[in-house]
Amino acid sequence: MKIKHSQEDKLFSLLVRNKAQGICEHCKKLKGVKKLQASHYFGRRNKALRWDFENVSALCFTCHMVTMTENPHYHTKWMKEKLGAVRYRKLVNASTIIKKWTVDELAELRAELKEQLKWYQDG
């Protein structure tokens, strides 16, 4: 079942890609903001981590779909290196939390994402 992309997803993805300045975090190649993808380590079904920057990397299509998605053991190794042992353990522990977002929390998240995105776009 395909997960719908919410307004929060679109803002978050754009912010992740802008933070990376269009550079794939894995292969380090300049692809441009529009060509990058927001790659979740723990999938978007996990509401506790869906919009958590520790859980998401800005990757080009090849690194996202071929390198990481098709090689989950490599993805884990890479995430451990990217985050370090302590942050990786915190992320794994957070993945067990069941989160239900309230309407107010989502509105606050949208406002925060818009504010952060404005900062990156205004430069």
Secondary structure, DSSP 8 states (H G I E B T S, - for coil): ------HHHHHHHHHHHHHTTTB-TTT--B--GGG-EEEESS-TT-TTTTT-GGGEEEE-HIIIIIIIIT-HHHHHHHHHHHH-HHHHHHHHHHTT------HHHHHHHHHHHHHHHHHHHH-
